[in-house]
Amino acid sequence: MAEAARLKEVDKDYRNHWQAFLNFAVRAKKKAGKNRQKPVYPTFKKFYDYEDAIDQAKRKNKPDRFEKMKRLLRRRES
């Protein structure tokens, strides 16, 4: 896929995540003490890292999603 198309997909993902964040932020809370609650994601950046998504889209080779799991299994086999 060409870089421009990957960046276009990142922008679409950004918009989708932004809408999901707004929908989710209204309701999502976690306990913060006896009678207090706070948002699970206090900022949009914690919910979706746009800069990281762009960096990943600009890379030629996508990182293997299971690389950490492979390393863990190799260590256990040793």
N, C-alpha and C positions, 0 to 999 in steps of 0.2 A: 504494500500500500504506500502511496506517495506521502511524503511528509505533510503536504497541505491537507490531504484527506484525513490523516491522523490527527492533525491539529483541529480540524473541523469537528471530528468526533469528540475531542477533548472539550471543545466549547459546548457541544450538545450535552455531554456528561455534566459539565459545570452547571448548565441551566437546569438539568434534571435534578442534580444534587441540591441546588439552591432551593428549588421548589419543595423537594422532600424535606430539606432542613426546616424550611418555614412551617410546613405542615407538622413536622415532628416536634419542633421546638415549642409549639403551643402546648403540647401535651406531656412531653417527656420530662420526668422529674425523678430524682433519686433522693434517698434520705440523707440528711446532713444534720444529724442530731436527733433528739427525742421527738420534737414536734415541728421540725423544719424540713423543707425540701429545697433542692436546687436543681437547675437544668443539667441534664446529662452532658450535653454539648453547649458550653457557655458561649462559644463563638463559632461562626461558620467555618473558619480556618481549621478548627479542631475536627469538624465534621468531614470536610473535603479540602485537601491540599491541592489547589489549582496549579501552583508552580511545580510541584512534584509530578503532577499528571502531564504537564507540558514537557518536562524533562524526559519522562518516560516515553512520550510520543516521539520526541526527537531522536531517541536512540534507534540505531538500525536494528539491533537484536533486542527482542523483548526479554527481560529477565525471566528465568524459569520460576514459575509459581511454587514449585515444590523443591527448590534448591535447599532450603533449610532442612526440610524433612529428609532429603537424601543424605545430607551431611550427618544428621543425627543417626540415621540407620547405619551409615558406614562406621561411625564411631562405636556403635554398639556391637557391630560385627567384629571389630578389631579386638 
